Amino acid sequence: MLSNLQEQDSRIIAILKILNVSAEPLGSIIVSRELTRLGIKLSARSVRYLFRITDIRGYTQSFVHKGRMLTPQGLRELKSA
């Protein structure tokens, strides 16, 4: 069984994978829908919470009212996961 921290990290990696295939910023609603399609039920509110964490870690960059994009640091994290 995964700990809460491991589960959070696995969700963050799933979000980074979704952002990695997009050429434009994605918002929490779209990411939430994509996660659901992948079998991960996560509300848009929960995605926004995880976006704050990915921003702090430098994995994503926020584009106000447009969404998030993967940063080079986020791409490195995704490749090492």
Buried (B, 14 or more C-beta within 10 A) or exposed (E): EEEEEEEBBEBBBBBBBBBEEBEEBBBBEBBBBBBEEEEBEBEBEBBBBBBEBBBEEEBBBBEEEEBBBBBEBBBEBBEEE
